[in-house]
């Protein structure tokens, strides 16, 4: 069911399904607001000024990376020429639904804003493709491995903070067993397996877990061996998130020490997809990868 918006377009196509996740709803609402703004010939700077903000705030709203305040929403709808009370009411109600708390809210004391954005994208993605050069992907880490990785970056953190960060990482992994889980295709450099994190026992358990995870029908794991020499992933780790909803652009996520980069320009996304495709084609098959991980485990 859809509602006709300015210009005759469908303003709520796909949004009135009550099963739509709050994160997806924010992203779809942002996409609709962008369409309304562009149809009205309003620049992001003008829209930002109208809601006492900036171009970057409009960008975050239109990408669904921040929650919509009722006042900002109604001011933007007025600016964009949306005066139909029924249509405005639907926007406000859907914005209210999109502001429902996410499961990671209870970890807000240890969760930076830039990573909260990623959790929303990860939860909403239909396909997750990644390349890792240093650590096992967070969705596949064992508890002991996650604890060792956390301690590497936070040597002075109190034990209770470390445990909360580990709990957060493990909670993310619930999406592996949820109904209709995302398709995950992860490629690792051999260095991930060779780097001793937490000691031999922790690494052997992590290897076994990777072999088990790789048996899930929606998970594909590959390792690019040292023997292949240099490869296209020399710039470092990254993740490409793709969504079923046609209005949602693919996103490339690149994590840094104190922040992250999010790329959604088509040319950028296509470049990273080309890189991960090349890495996948050069790496051993998933079955060969499982045998390779087992071999490394025996050597550990």
CORWO-V709583 format. One record per residue. RES is the residue in three letters. OMEGA is omega in radians with two decimals (999 if undefined). Layout:
<<RES | OMEGA> <RES | OMEGA>>
This chain:
<<UNK | -3.14> <UNK | 3.10> <UNK | -3.09> <UNK | 3.13> <UNK | 3.12> <UNK | 3.14> <UNK | 3.08> <UNK | -3.14> <UNK | 3.09> <UNK | -3.03> <UNK | -3.05> <UNK | 3.13> <UNK | 3.11> <UNK | -3.06> <UNK | -3.02> <UNK | 3.05> <UNK | -3.05> <UNK | -3.12> <UNK | -3.12> <UNK | -3.14> <UNK | -3.10> <UNK | 3.13> <UNK | 3.11> <UNK | 3.14> <UNK | 3.10> <UNK | -3.12> <UNK | 3.14> <UNK | 3.08> <UNK | 3.09> <UNK | 3.12> <UNK | 3.11> <UNK | 3.12> <UNK | 3.10> <UNK | 3.13> <UNK | 3.13> <UNK | -3.14> <UNK | -3.11> <UNK | 3.12> <UNK | -3.14> <UNK | 3.14> <UNK | -3.13> <UNK | 3.10> <UNK | 3.07> <UNK | 3.12> <UNK | 3.12> <UNK | 3.13> <UNK | 3.12> <UNK | 3.12> <UNK | -3.10> <UNK | -3.12> <UNK | 3.04> <UNK | -3.11> <UNK | -3.06> <UNK | 3.06> <UNK | -3.11> <UNK | 3.10> <UNK | 3.10> <UNK | 3.11> <UNK | -3.14> <UNK | 3.11> <UNK | -3.07> <UNK | 3.06> <UNK | 3.11> <UNK | -3.06> <UNK | 3.02> <UNK | 3.14> <UNK | 3.14> <UNK | 3.02> <UNK | -3.08> <UNK | -3.12> <UNK | 3.13> <UNK | -3.11> <UNK | -3.10> <UNK | 3.09> <UNK | 3.14> <UNK | 3.13> <UNK | 3.09> <UNK | 3.13> <UNK | -3.08> <UNK | 3.08> <UNK | 3.10> <UNK | -3.07> <UNK | 3.13> <UNK | -3.04> <UNK | 3.11> <UNK | 3.13> <UNK | 3.12> <UNK | -3.14> <UNK | 3.12> <UNK | 3.08> <UNK | -3.10> <UNK | -3.13> <UNK | 3.12> <UNK | 3.07> <UNK | 3.11> <UNK | 3.12> <UNK | -3.11> <UNK | -3.14> <UNK | 3.10> <UNK | -3.10> <UNK | 3.07> <UNK | -3.06> <UNK | -3.08> <UNK | 3.14> <UNK | -3.10> <UNK | 3.08> <UNK | -3.03> <UNK | -3.12> <UNK | -3.13> <UNK | -2.99> <UNK | 3.09> <UNK | -3.10> <UNK | -3.06> <UNK | 3.11> <UNK | 3.05> <UNK | 3.08> <UNK | -3.14> <UNK | -3.14> <UNK | 3.09> <UNK | 3.12> <UNK | -3.14> <UNK | -3.13> <UNK | -3.07> <UNK | -3.00> <UNK | 3.02> <UNK | 3.11> <UNK | 3.10> <UNK | 3.09> <UNK | -3.05> <UNK | 2.98> <UNK | -3.09> <UNK | 3.14> <UNK | -3.06> <UNK | -3.09> <UNK | 3.00> <UNK | 3.12> <UNK | -3.08> <UNK | -3.14> <UNK | -3.07> <UNK | -3.09> <UNK | 2.99> <UNK | -3.13> <UNK | -3.10> <UNK | 3.10> <UNK | 3.12> <UNK | 3.13> <UNK | 3.13> <UNK | 3.12> <UNK | -3.14> <UNK | -3.13> <UNK | 3.11> <UNK | -3.09> <UNK | -3.08> <UNK | -3.04> <UNK | -3.11> <UNK | -3.11> <UNK | 3.08> <UNK | -3.09> <UNK | -3.10> <UNK | 3.09> <UNK | 3.11> <UNK | -3.11> <UNK | 3.10> <UNK | 3.10> <UNK | 3.08> <UNK | 3.13> <UNK | 3.10> <UNK | -3.13> <UNK | 3.14> <UNK | 3.12> <UNK | 3.08> <UNK | -3.04> <UNK | 3.08> <UNK | -3.10> <UNK | 3.11> <UNK | -3.06> <UNK | 3.14> <UNK | 3.02> <UNK | 3.14> <UNK | -3.13> <UNK | 3.10> <UNK | 3.01> <UNK | -3.06> <UNK | 3.14> <UNK | -3.04> <UNK | 3.08> <UNK | -3.13> <UNK | 2.93> <UNK | 3.13> <UNK | -3.14> <UNK | 3.12> <UNK | -3.11> <UNK | -3.06> <UNK | -3.12> <UNK | -3.08> <UNK | 3.14> <UNK | 3.10> <UNK | 3.12> <UNK | -3.05> <UNK | -3.10> <UNK | 3.12> <UNK | -3.12> <UNK | 3.13> <UNK | 3.10> <UNK | 3.12> <UNK | 3.10> <UNK | -3.14> <UNK | 3.13> <UNK | 3.10> <UNK | 3.13> <UNK | 3.13> <UNK | 3.14> <UNK | -3.11> <UNK | 3.12> <UNK | 3.10> <UNK | -3.06> <UNK | -3.11> <UNK | -3.13> <UNK | 3.03> <UNK | 3.12> <UNK | 3.03> <UNK | 3.10> <UNK | 3.06> <UNK | -3.07> <UNK | 3.08> <UNK | -3.07> <UNK | 3.12> <UNK | -3.11> <UNK | -3.14> <UNK | -3.14> <UNK | -3.03> <UNK | -3.11> <UNK | -3.05> <UNK | -3.08> <UNK | 3.07> <UNK | -3.07> <UNK | 3.05> <UNK | 3.10> <UNK | 3.06> <UNK | -3.13> <UNK | -3.12> <UNK | -3.00> <UNK | -3.13> <UNK | -3.09> <UNK | -3.04> <UNK | -3.12> <UNK | -3.08> <UNK | -3.14> <UNK | 3.00> <UNK | -3.09> <UNK | 3.00> <UNK | -3.14> <UNK | 3.11> <UNK | -3.07> <UNK | 3.08> <UNK | -3.06> <UNK | -3.06> <UNK | -3.13> <UNK | -3.13> <UNK | 3.06> <UNK | 3.08> <UNK | -3.14> <UNK | 3.10> <UNK | 3.02> <UNK | -3.03> <UNK | -3.10> <UNK | 3.12> <UNK | -3.12> <UNK | -3.12> <UNK | 3.10> <UNK | -3.13> <UNK | 3.07> <UNK | 3.08> <UNK | -3.14> <UNK | -3.10> <UNK | 3.05> <UNK | 3.13> <UNK | 3.11> <UNK | -3.14> <UNK | -3.12> <UNK | -3.13> <UNK | -3.08> <UNK | 3.01> <UNK | 3.13> <UNK | 3.09> <UNK | 3.13> <UNK | 3.10> <UNK | 3.11> <UNK | 3.13> <UNK | 3.11> <UNK | 3.12> <UNK | 3.11> <UNK | 3.12> <UNK | 3.12> <UNK | 3.11> <UNK | 3.11> <UNK | 3.12> <UNK | -3.13> <UNK | -3.06> <UNK | 999>>
